[in-house]
Amino acid sequence: MVRITSHPCLLTPGELKPESPLFVFLPGMDGTGQLLRSQTQGLTQAFDVRCLAIPPDDLNHWDDLTDEVIHLIEAELTERPSRSVYLCGESFGGCLALKVALRASHLFDRIILSNPATSFSQQPWFLWGSPLISWLPGNFYSLSALGFLPFLASLDKLAPSDRRALLDAMRSVPAKTANWRLSMLKEFNVDEGQLERLTQPILVIASAADRLWSSLPEAKYLVECLPNAKMLVLPHSGHACLLEAAVNLFEILNDHDFLDSSVFARATATSSTEIIGV
């Protein structure tokens, strides 16, 4: 029996805004909750932002991790259960977002999936290489993170500080945990019948220059299965597109009419206040 010494939690990257709709970000394999950094300023115009942080010693499987996330979100809604919730999952977090939404669909008004790792089991080179991670000595594992970086992101589109943050996040996950999370992705399965149950508006973001896995074909498949989904293609972006300086998630949501009226009103009020303040 694996002993878990800590538990997932929700981080608040900006100021608390209990009157605003809740935006919950579920991170990739790193689980740090720190890699939404490039998007926080834009999102806090209209949202109360939370980022899930999964401890590096957490070896819970999908069911337990899903329950933990739902409990955390429900706790956030205790004071104002009627406020709208936007759920955003990136890569590994995209798989978790689908699990969470299927388990507690009533909680979420909108869902955003950014290069979700739902097609991981179809990537043979990952399936072959992932078991080797746990056998790498510490120094070699750390160096492998550096070599893996160009596959994870289009580095020329990241600010130097964001490149460092990405590398630090990758290195913060022990080899044993990385191998465990890869095994979770290998076993991940959501069938078409389950996807058809998610009737909320869903935006699937796909990076055409993703070097990690086939995000574009997978996004097309998901949009075909989800009843109320649409796809946005970022033609020159890499897998970790939300770290790229030119990608503004809030503007994407606004430009593609993905904000409900309450969120749009808050964003407009914020912009007007900033102009008056100037």
ROZAGU-610924 format. One record per atom (N, C-alpha, C): residue in one letter; x, y, z negated. Coordinates in steps of 0.02 Angstrom, whole numbers, plus 32768, in hexadecimal, padded with zeros to 4 digits. Atoms other than C-alpha are relative to their C-alpha. Example, Ala and Ser with C-alpha at 12.3 -4.5 7.8 and 13.67 -1.06 7.14 Angstrom:
A802D7FC58000 A82677F1F7E7A A802D803C8000 S7FD67FC58003 S82AC7FCB7E9B S7FD980377FDB 
//
This chain:
M802B7FC48000 M800080008000 M802C803E8000 V7FD87FC37FFB V804A80A68035 V7FE980327FCB R80117FCF8033 R805081277FAA R80028046801E I80047FBC7FE7 I801681D47FE0 I800C80307FC6 T7FEF7FD48038 T806582597F73 T7FE380458006 S80207FBF7FF7 S800B82EF7FBB S7FC87FF88032 H803C80057FD7 H7F7183178020 H7FFD80388033 P800A7FCA7FCF P7F41837A80BB P7FDE803C7FDF C801F7FC38019 C7F0E842E809C C7FF68030803A L800B7FCD7FCE L7ED284C580FD L8027803F7FEC L7FD97FC4800A L7F4C8556810B L7FDB803C801D T801E7FC27FE6 T7F14860A8124 T8039802C801B P7FC87FDA7FE4 P7F8E865F819D P7FF7804B7FFF G800D7FB88003 G7F3C870A818F G7FD980107FC1 E80287FEE803A E7ECC87668116 E7FBF7FD98000 L804080228006 L7E30871380D3 L7FC8802C801B K80397FDB7FE4 K7D9287468131 K7FC17FD67FF7 P8038802D800F P7D0386E980DC P7FC080108025 E803D7FED7FDC E7C80874A813F E80047FEE804A S7FF6800F7FB9 S7CC9871581E7 S7FF77FB5800E P800280477FED P7CAF86728246 P80427FDE7FF1 L7FC480268012 L7D2A85EA8216 L801F7FE1803E F7FDA80207FC9 F7DB185B38291 F80317FD07FE0 V7FD68033801F V7E05850F8261 V802D7FE18035 F7FCF801A7FD0 F7EA584DA82BB F801D7FBF7FE5 L7FE380408011 L7EDC842482B8 L80407FF78029 P7FC07FFD7FDC P7F96841782E5 P80137FBF8023 G7FE480397FDD G7FFC83A2834F G80247FD17FD0 M7FDD80348025 M807083168316 M8026801B7FC4 D7FD97FE58037 D80D4838A82A6 D7FD780067FC0 G802D7FFC8039 G803E83A48235 G800C803A7FD0 T7FED7FCB802F T8089844281E9 T7FCB80367FFA G80307FCA8001 G7FFB84B88216 G801F8044800C Q7FDC7FC17FF8 Q807E853C823C Q800680188049 L7FF17FF07FBA L807D853A82FA L7FC680228025 L80327FD47FE2 L7FE285A38317 L801780487FFD R7FE57FBE8011 R8051863782EE R7FF780348037 S80067FD17FC9 S80498686839B S7FB88017800C Q80467FF27FF2 Q7F8B8685839A Q7FDC80217FC5 T80237FEA803D T7F6386BE82E9 T7FE680488005 Q80137FBA7FFE Q7F6087798308 Q7FC1800B802B G803A7FF97FD5 G7EE487698397 G7FC27FE27FE1 L803A8023801C L7E7386EC8340 L7FE280237FC4 T80197FDF803D T7E67874F829F T7FD88040800F Q802D7FC97FED Q7E0E87DA82FF Q7FB87FF07FEE A804780128009 A7D6E877782E9 A7FF67FC27FD4 F8007803F8024 F7D9386D78287 F802380027FBC D7FDE8012803E D7DC0869B81DA D80277FC18010 V7FD880367FE3 V7E51862B8210 V801C7FD27FCB R7FE18033802A R7E88858981BD R80287FD0802D C7FD680317FDC C7F13851281F4 C80097FC37FD4 L7FF5803D8026 L7F17845E81BB L804B7FF17FFA A7FBB8017800C A7FBC8428816D A7FFC7FB87FE5 I7FFE80468014 I7FDB836D8162 I80457FF27FE2 P7FBE800A8020 P8066833F80E6 P802A7FCE8027 P7FD4802D7FDB P80FE82E98131 P80017FB87FE5 D80038044801B D80E2825380BE D7FBA7FE08008 D804480187FF8 D802C823D80F2 D7FFD7FCA8035 L800680387FD1 L801081938142 L7FB87FE68002 N804580137FF8 N7F5381938142 N7FF07FF28048 H8016800F7FBC H7EFD814A81DA H7FC6802F8012 W80327FD17FE6 W7E77819E8243 W7FC5800A7FD2 D803D7FFA8028 D7DE2817881D4 D800B802A7FC1 D7FF37FDC803E D7E3081B78133 D80138049800E L7FEC7FBC7FEE L7E80824F8186 L7FC380288017 T803D7FDF7FEA T7DDA827981D9 T7FD580157FC4 D80277FEF803C D7D8082728131 D801F803A7FD9 E7FDD7FCA8024 E7E0482E280E1 E7FF280438022 V800B7FC17FDC V7DEF83668168 V7FB880187FF8 I80477FED8008 I7D328364815D I7FF4801C7FBA H80087FE88044 H7D3A837980A0 H801E80467FF8 L7FE07FBE8004 L7DB1840D80B3 L7FD480358021 I802A7FD07FDC I7D3F84628131 I7FBF800D7FD9 E803C7FF88028 E7CA5844280C7 E800D802C7FC3 A7FEF7FD5803A A7CFE84928033 A800480498015 E7FFC7FBB7FE7 E7D1F852D809D E7FBA801E800A L80447FE97FF1 L7C65853780C2 L7FD280027FC3 T80298003803D T7C2A8527800E T7FDA80407FF3 E801E7FBF800F E7C0A85E07FF7 E7FD080188037 R80297FE97FC8 R7BC3860080A5 R7FF77FC68032 P8008803D7FD6 P7B87855A80EF P7FE4800D8046 S801F7FF27FBF S7B3085B08181 S8030801F8033 R7FD57FDE7FCF R7BC8860381D1 R80197FCF8034 S7FEC802B7FC9 S7C0085C18278 S80497FEA7FF8 V7FBE801E8005 V7C9B85538287 V80197FEE8045 Y7FDD80127FC3 Y7D128547831A Y80377FCF7FED L7FCD8033800E L7D7D84A98319 L802F7FFC803C C7FCE80017FCB C7E1F84AB837D C80357FCC7FF0 G7FCD8033800A G7E9284168391 G803280008039 E7FCA80017FCE E7F3A841183EA E80237FBD7FFF S7FDB803E7FF9 S7F88836F8429 S7FE67FCA7FD0 F8017802F8034 F7F7F82F38396 F7FC2801C7FDE G803A7FE08020 G7F0883718347 G7FC28000802C G803A80077FD4 G7E99836483E1 G7FDC7FBE7FF5 C801E80418011 C7E7E82AC83BA C7FDC80047FBD L801E7FF98042 L7E5C82D78305 L7FC0802A8004 A803B7FD57FF9 A7DE283608339 A7FC47FD8801A L803680297FE6 L7D7C82E2839D L7FE57FD17FCA K8015802D8037 K7D7982698309 K7FD680277FCD V80237FD68031 V7D4482F58293 V7FBC8015801A A803E7FE87FE3 A7CBF83388309 A7FCD7FC88006 L802E80397FFA L7C75828B8326 L7FE57FEC7FBC R801580138044 R7C6D826B826A R7FD280347FE1 A80277FCA801F A7C238315823D A7FEE80358033 S800F7FD37FC8 S7BE0836382DC S7FDA803E7FEB H802A7FC88016 H7B6683D2827D H8028803C7FE6 L7FD87FCA801D L7BF5843A8236 L801A80318034 F7FDA7FDA7FCF F7C38847D82DB F7FD5801E8037 D80247FDC7FCB D7BF684FF8354 D80257FFD8043 R7FD680017FC4 R7C8784FC83D0 R803D7FD47FF2 I7FC5802B8006 I7D19848683F1 I803180128038 I7FCB7FF37FCF I7DBF84AC8448 I80337FC87FFB L7FCE80357FFE L7E348421847E L80398017802D S7FC67FE97FD9 S7EE3845584B6 S802F7FC5800C N7FD680397FEC N7F4183CC8515 N7FF87FC67FCE P800B80358031 P7EF0834684A8 P80247FC08014 A7FD8803D7FF3 A7F5682A68496 A7FD47FC28007 T802F80387FFB T7EBF823984BC T80167FCC8033 S7FE980307FCE S7F1A81E5854D S80437FE07FEE F7FBF80198016 F7FB281B284E6 F800A7FB78011 S7FF980487FF5 S7F8F80F884F7 S800E7FEF8049 Q7FF3800C7FB9 Q7FA3810C85B4 Q804680158015 Q7FBC7FE97FF2 Q8056814C85A6 Q80327FC87FEF P7FD8803B8010 P80C380AF85B5 P804580107FE3 W7FBD7FF1801B W816A81058592 W7FFD80147FB7 F80097FF18046 F8125814584ED F7FF57FC17FD8 L800F803E8023 L80E2809C84BC L803F7FD57FF8 W7FC280268004 W818C804E84E0 W803180217FD0 G7FCD7FDE8027 G81F480D3848B G7FEF80107FB9 S80137FE98043 S818F810283F1 S80177FD27FC8 P7FE980298038 P81BC80688387 P804A800A7FEF L7FB87FF6800D L827480978398 L800E803A7FD1 I7FF57FC48028 I825D813A8339 I80137FEE7FB9 S7FF580108047 S825880E8828E S80457FE17FF4 W7FBF801F8008 W8300809482AF W803A80328008 L7FCB7FCF7FF5 L835F813482D6 L801B801A7FBD P7FE37FE1803B P83D98170824F P7FEC804A7FFD G80187FBC800A G83AF821B8206 G801E80338030 N7FDF7FCF7FD4 N8430827E826B N7FE97FF88048 F8014800C7FBB F83FF822B830E F7FB78014800B Y80477FED7FFC Y8346824682EA Y7FFA804C8007 S80017FB87FFD S836682FF82CE S801680198044 L7FE77FED7FBE L83C9830C8370 L7FCD7FEE8037 S803180147FCE S834182AF83CE S7FC780338005 A80337FCB7FFF A82C68338839C A80158039802D L7FE57FCB7FD6 L833683B783F1 L7FFB7FEC804A G800380177FBB G833F834E8490 G7FB97FF9801A F804680097FED F82848335848F F7FDC8042800D L801F7FBF7FFD L825F83EF8487 L7FE980158046 P80167FEB7FBD P825B84108545 P7FC37FDB8019 F803C80247FEB F81D5838B8559 F7FC2801A7FDC L80387FE98029 L816A83D784D1 L7FE980468012 A80127FBB7FF1 A816D848B850E A8027801B803B S7FDA7FDB7FCD S819D84FD859D S802780357FDA L7FD97FD7802F L822A854B853A L800A80478017 D7FF67FBC7FE7 D824085E185AC D7FC3802D7FF3 K803D7FD9800E K818E8616857F K7FF6800D7FB5 L80057FF88048 L81AE861284C3 L803280347FE8 A7FD17FD28020 A81FA869D845B A80337FD67FD8 P7FCE80258025 P829D86678406 P7FE97FE97FBB S801880128043 S824A8669835B S7FCD7FC78003 D803180367FF9 D81BF85F7839B D80227FBF8014 R7FD9803C7FF1 R823E857E83E5 R801C7FE17FC1 R7FE480178040 R82918573833B R7FCA7FE27FD4 A803880198029 A81E8855D82E5 A7FEA7FBB8018 L801480407FE3 L81BC84CF835C L80327FC97FED L7FCC80308012 L82628477833E L7FFD7FEF7FB6 D8005800C8049 D8253848C8281 D7FC47FD57FEF A803C8027800C A81A384478286 A800A7FB78013 M7FF380447FEA M81DB83AE82E7 M802E7FDC7FCF R7FD0801F802D R826B838E8271 R7FE47FF67FBA S801D80078043 S81FB839E81D8 S7FDC7FBE7FF7 V802480408004 V81A682F98202 V80327FC77FFD P7FD280398005 P8207826081C4 P7FF37FCD8038 A800780317FCA A822781D68243 A7FC87FCE7FF2 K803480308012 K81B4815F81E4 K7FBB801D800E T80417FE07FF6 T812581DB81EB T7FF3800C804B A80087FF67FB8 A8144820682A3 A7FEB7FBF8021 N801180417FE3 N813D814D82CE N7FB87FED7FEE W8045800F8015 W809C813A8269 W7FCD80288029 R802F7FD77FDB R804781CB82C1 R7FFE7FEC804A L8000801A7FBB L807D8186836A L7FD67FC08004 S8028803D8000 S802F80E0833A S7FB680117FFB M80457FE98003 M7F8F813E830F M7FE780148046 L80137FEC7FBC L7F8E818A83BD L7FF87FC3802E K8004803E7FD7 K7FAD80DF8409 K7FBC7FDD7FF5 E803F80228010 E7F11809D83B0 E7FC2802C800A F80397FD37FFA F7EA6813683CE F7FD27FEB8039 N803080127FCC N7E08810F842D N7FBD80217FF2 V80437FE48002 V7D6A8173844C V7FE17FF28044 D801D80137FBF D7CF7812D84D1 D7FD08034801B E802B7FCF7FDE E7C868188854B E7FBE800B7FDA G803E7FFA8025 G7BEB816484E4 G8007802E7FC3 Q7FF47FD48039 Q7C3781BA844D Q800880488017 L7FF67FBC7FE7 L7C6F825084B2 L7FBE80218014 E80417FE57FEA E7BBF826584F6 E7FD7801B7FC5 R80247FE9803B R7B8382848443 R801380477FEC L7FE97FBD8012 L7BE583268438 L7FE280328031 T80257FD37FD4 T7B6E83A7847F T8013804A7FF8 Q7FEA7FBA8008 Q7BC38446843F Q80268017803D P7FD27FE87FCD P7C1B84B784BB P80487FED7FEF I7FBB8018800B I7CCA846F84CF I802B801B8038 L7FCF7FE87FCF L7D5F84BF8526 L803D7FD37FFC V7FC5802B7FFC V7DE88448855F V803780268025 I7FC97FDC7FE1 I7E8D84A18581 I80357FCE8016 A7FCF802E7FE4 A7F07844585F2 A803A8025801F S7FC47FE27FE3 S7FBA8474861B S80177FD7803C A7FED80247FC3 A7FE5844786CF A804A7FEE8001 A7FB8800E8002 A80A0844B86A7 A80137FD87FC0 D7FF48029803B D808F83D68611 D802F7FC68013 R7FCF80347FF2 R812983668613 R7FFC7FC57FD0 L800580338033 L80F382FE857F L7FD17FC88015 W802D80317FE4 W805A82A785C7 W7FCF80218030 S802B7FE97FC9 S7FD282B7864A S7FC480267FE5 S80357FD9801F S7F6B834285FC S7FC980128031 L80327FEA7FCF L7F148379869C L7FCE7FC98012 P803180357FF2 P7EC782D186CF P7FD67FEF7FC3 E80268010803D E7E9582B1861A E7FCC80367FF2 A80317FCA800A A7E41835C860D A7FC57FF78030 K8036800B7FCF K7DDE833686AC K7FD27FC77FE9 Y802780398018 Y7DA782908662 Y7FD380157FC5 L80267FEA803A L7D7082E085BE L7FC6802D8014 V80347FD27FEA V7D0E83688616 V7FC77FDA8023 E803380297FE0 E7CB382E4867C E7FD47FDB7FCC C802380278033 C7C82828785DC C7FD9802B7FCE L801F7FD48032 L7C568319856A L7FC880288021 P803B7FE17FDF P7BA8835F858F P8005804B800B N80017FB67FFC N7BD084178572 N8048801B7FFE A7FB97FEE8001 A7C8984288599 A801580218040 K7FE17FE47FC5 K7CF1848F860F K804C80007FF6 M7FB880078002 M7DA8848B863A M802280408016 L7FD57FC97FED L7E2C85128641 L80457FE4800E V7FBE80177FEE V7ECE84EC869C V803280397FFA L7FC97FD08004 L7F6D8549866D L80367FE68030 P7FD8801E7FCA P7FD1852F870E P804B7FFB7FF2 H7FB78000800A H807F855586CC H80157FF07FB8 S7FF3800B8047 S807285268614 S80167FB87FF1 G7FEB80418018 G80C3849685B7 G7FD07FE57FCC H802D8022802E H807984228535 H7FED802D7FC5 A800E7FD5803A A8089849984A0 A7FEF80468018 C80117FC07FDF C803285248500 C7FEC80377FCF L80177FCC802F L7FEC857D8466 L803980267FE0 L7FC67FDB8018 L809D85B18438 L801B80318034 E7FE47FD87FCA E80BC860584DF E7FEA80497FF9 A800D7FB88009 A80C886C384DB A7FC8801A802D A80317FE77FD1 A805886DA8573 A7FBA7FE37FF6 V80418021800D V7FCB866C852F V7FDF80217FC3 N80267FE18036 N7F4A86C884C6 N7FBD7FDB7FFA L803B802B8006 L7EC8864E8487 L7FC080287FF7 F803D7FD9800A F7E4E86D3844D F7FE8801E8042 E80137FE47FBE E7E51872784F8 E7FE57FCA802E I801980387FD8 I7E39867E854A I7FB77FF17FEE L8044800F8016 L7D9E865C84E1 L7FD080378015 N802A7FC77FEE N7D5B870A8504 N7FF58002804C D80057FFC7FB7 D7D80870885BF D7FD67FC8801E H802680397FE5 H7D2C865F85D5 H7FBD7FF77FDD D80437FFE801F D7C8E86908576 D7FF67FC77FCE F800480368030 F7CB4861584EB F7FF380187FB9 L800E7FE48042 L7C91868A845A L7FB5800A7FF8 D80477FF2800B D7BE3868C840E D7FF7804A7FEF S800F7FB88007 S7B8E873483F4 S801C801E7FBF S7FE87FE5803F S7BC18746833D S804C800B8001 V7FB77FF97FFA V7C7A872A8363 V8011803A802D F7FF37FCA7FD1 F7C75879F83F8 F7FF380447FDF A80117FC18022 A7C228826838E A803680147FCF R7FCB7FF18030 R7CA888198308 R803F80178023 A7FC47FED7FDA A7D3388238388 A7FFA8047801C T800D7FBD7FE5 T7CE488BC83D8 T800580357FC9 A7FFD7FD18038 A7CD08910832E A8048800B7FE9 T7FB97FFB8014 T7D8688EB8302 T8026802C8030 S7FDE7FD77FCE S7DC3893583A6 S7FEE80497FFA S80167FBB8007 S7D5A89D1838D S801E80227FC4 T7FE27FE6803C T7D9C89E782DD T804A8012800A E7FB87FF47FF3 E7E5089D9831A E8009803E802A I7FFB7FC57FD4 I7E318A5C83A1 I7FF4803F7FD8 I800F7FC6802B I7DE28AD48323 I803A800E7FD1 G7FC97FF7802F G7E718AB582AC G803C80218021 V7FCA7FE17FDB V7EEE8AE58332 V7FF2804B8009 
//
